[in-house]
């Protein structure tokens, strides 16, 4: 994809994610079910954090494109390095995990992740914007431009650190409120919960490796230099 076309694309997707984040942030308080958006607000949900992550990523991508267009190559190189690290370690694996895990659990029993009471609060298009569109956008990003992946050990350490931070945030909310972020977690005893979190970490690592594989198959091998 030519740089001018890529610039327009990244700008449009950035605006889209900004709009979606704005829309979910302005869900009317009086219409929210009592069990939703209490302690931690919307920032306890991985879906919402992922939307912010995607907005940041596409904002950085747009900035990198603009710097390339105006021939600020030294600055562009630094921003591109940040863009690639953000995409490889977080933007692709997290968006893939959010979309696939949500729809699997929703199909099995929606009350575990997205109670029916939310249907009167969050419109259908916004639900799909949060949980469906994120996956094709992530795949399209790989098709649109190459990304340099970090050394495998460094990439997985960074992904693991972020994953443990979110798990810690979930556990902290439970310790304060006595309620789980997702009703699903209440089904497990402590050992089961550890197994579930470990399994989820394994899945998101698989998505990281899959993104790296797709990038390599489409664009060839490239190394990321810190």
N, C-alpha and C positions, 0 to 999 in steps of 0.2 A: 504494500500500500504506500503510495506517495506521501511525502511528509505533509503536504498541504491537506490532503484528504484525511490523513491520520489526525491532524490537528483539529479539524472540524469534528471528526468522530469522537475524539476524546473530550472535546468541549461539550458536545451534545450529551454524552453519557454522564459527564460530571454534573451538568445541569439536571439531568433526570434523577440522579441519586440525591442531589441536594433537595429537589422537589419532594421526593419520597420521604426523606428524613423530616422535612418541614411538615409534610402531611401527617405523618405518624406522631410528630411532636405536638400537633394541634388537634389531636382527638379530644373532643369536648369532655372535660373532667366529669361533668354530671352524668354522662352516658356510660362511663366506664363501669364494668362489673366490679363489685366490691373486692374481689380477690385479685384484681389486676392493677398493676402500677402502684402498689403501696410502697413499702420500704425498698429503696433502690430505684424506684420509678421504672421507667422503660429501660434504664441502663443495666438492668439485671438480665435482660434477654439477649442471647447470642445473636438472634436475628437482627435486633436493632444495632448492636455493636458492629455487626457485619456491614450494615448499610452505611454507617459512618466510615468504616474502614474503606469501603468501595469508593465513597465520595472523596476521601483523602487520596486514594490511589489514582483515581482519574484526574483529580486536580493536579497532582504531581506530574502525571503523564502529559497533561495539557501544557503545563509549564515547560517541560522538557521539549515538547514539540515547538513551542513558540521560540525558545532559545535557539533551537536548531534553525528555524526559519530566519531569524535575524542574525545568524552566524556568530552567536556567542558560544563558541564551541567549548571553551574551557569550563564555563558555568554549566553548559548542557551536559558535559561528561559527568560531572558530579551529581546532577539531578537525575540523569539516566541510571546511574549506579543505585541511587536511592529507590528509584521507580522499580528497577528489576528486583532488588532485594525485597521490597514491599510486596510485589506481585508473587514472587516465587514462594516466599515463606508464609505469607498470610492471605493475600487477596484471593488467589486461586484455591488453595486447600480449604479455607474457611467457607467461602461461598459455595463450593461443591458439597462440603459437609452439611451446611445449613439446608440446602435445597433437597438433597437426597434423603437425609435423615428425617427431615420434617415430613416429607410426603409419605415415606414408609410408615412412620408412626401415625400420621394422620389417617392413612388408609386402614391401619390396624385398629386404632381407637383414638379418634381425634381429641377426646377429653383429656388424654395424657399430655398433649402439647398445645392444643388450641381449642379451648372450651367453646361449645356452641353459643354461649352467651356473647362471644366476641363478634358474631355475625351481625348483630345489630349496631355494633360500634365501628368496626373496621370493614369498609366496603370490599367486595370481592376483588376489584382491580388492585386494591392496595395489598391484599393478601398475596396475590400473584406477583406483585411488584417486589414484595419482601422475600418470598419463598420460591418463586418459579423463575423469574427473569434473571436472577443473579447467576444462575448456572450458564445459560447460553451467552450472556455477556462475558463471563470468564473464559469460556471456550473461544468465543470470537476474538478476544484479546490475544490469545495464543496464535490464532490464524492471522491476525492483523500485523503483528510485529514480533521480532525475536526478543527473548529475554535471557539475560545471562544469569544462570543459577550459581549460588555460592557452593563452596565445597560441601559435600553431603553432610559431614559431621557438624559443621557450623550451622547449616540450614536447619537440621533437625534439632539442634540444641536451642536455637532461637524459637522454633515452632513449639518445642516442648515447654520452654519457659513461659510463653504466652498462654499455652493451654493450662498450665498449672496455675497461672495468675487468675484465669477465669474460674477454674475449679475452686480456688481459694475464695474468690468473691462469692460463689454460690454457697459454699459452706459457711462463710461469714454471715450471709443473709439468713441462713437457716438457724445459726446460733443466736441471732438477735430476735428473729420473729417466730421461730418454731415452725415455719412454713417453708416448703420447698419452692424454688423458682418454677419448676415444672412438676405437675402432679405425678408424672412418671417416676420421679425419684422416691416417692413415698412407698412404692411397691417393693423396694429393696431393703434388706437388712444391711448392716454396715459392710459385711463381707461382699454381699451382692453389689452394693454401691461402688466399692473399690473395683470390683470386676467390670462393672459397667463403665466406669471412668477409664479404666485401662483399655477396655475394648474400643471405646470412642477415640482414645488417643491413637490406638493402632490404626483405626480407620482413617483418621485425618492424616496420619503419616503416609498411608497408602495413597491418598489423594495428592499429597505432596509429590510422591514418587511418580504418580501418573502424569501430573502436570509437567514434571521434568522430562518424562518419556515423550510426551506429545511435542514439547518444545524441541527436543533433540531430533525427533523424526521429521518434523516440518522444516526446521531451520539448520539442523546440523549441530555438532558439538561446539559449545563455547564455554569458556570458563570465566568466572567472576573473580576479579582481583580486588582485595580490600586495600 
